[in-house]
């Protein structure tokens, strides 16, 4: 009967060692995700604010979009930047305005 117990103990040790090695490998090569507000949320999961810029005749069109997880709804805002306007200054102002919303 002792041979049976030793066999079981050896199986458990091998499994324990293997799981320990696997977890060490995962920790070594894991990419650390920055938490963005709770479990299951990472930086790239649900961006709070994203924008797209489209070329248009006479300027640029900027579309800001955000997703509200609480009400399960997307919100879009569209802005037009003329070709005579300072693009960097206008984008900064629009981003500030959208962040304050």
N, C-alpha and C positions, 0 to 999 in steps of 0.2 A: 504494500500500500504506500510506502514511502516513495517509491519510484514514481507513482502517480502524482503525489503532491509536488515532488521536485519538477516533474514535467509541467505541471500547471504553473508553478512559480517561475520557471524559465520562460514560458510563454508570456506571462504577465510582464516580466522584466524586459523581454525583447520588445514587446509592444510599447511599454513605457519609454524605453530608450529611443525607439523610432519616433514616437510622438514628440519627445523633447527635441530631437534633432530637427524634425519638421518645423516645429515652432521657432527654433533658433534661426533656421534658414529663412522663414517668412519674415521674422523681425529684421534680419540682416538686409533683405532686399525689398522690404515694404516701402512704399511711397507714403510719406506722412501727409494725410489730408488735414487741412485746416478746418476746424469746426466752425460752422457758420450759423449757430443758433440752436442746435439740438441734435439728438441722435438721428442718424440717417441723412443729415444735411451736410454737404461739403460745399466748397467754394463753387464748383462747377455744377452743382445739382439744380438749383433754382436761382439764377442771378436776380438780384433785386432790381437791377436796372441795366438794360442793354440797349445799344443803339446801332442803327445801320445808316450809312450815308450813301445817297444815290446822286449821280451826276444828273443835272437837269440843264435845260437851255436857260442861260442867264444866271446860273448859280448852282447850289446844292440843295438837296432835300434831306433832312435829318429826321429819322423815325426813331423815337424812343419807345421802348416797350417794357412793361413790367408784369410780373405774374403775382397775384395775391393768393396765396395758398389758403387763407382762411375762407374766402368766399369763392374760391376756384374760378377766378376770372382774370383774363388778360386785359391790360389797359394800354392803349397806344396813343401817342401824341406825335404830331407831325409839325415840323418847323421848316421854313424856307430861309436859306441864307443867300443873299444876292452876291453876284460876282464882284461887286464893288466893296462889299463888307469884308472886314478882317475875319477870316475863317476861324482862327484860333481863339480870338476874343469872343466871337459869337458862340462857339462850341462850349467854351468855359461858362459863359452866362447861362446857356440852355441846360448844361449839366447841373449847374448849381440850382437852377429853378426846379428841375426834375427831382433832384435829391431832397429838396425841401418839401415836396409834395407828400 
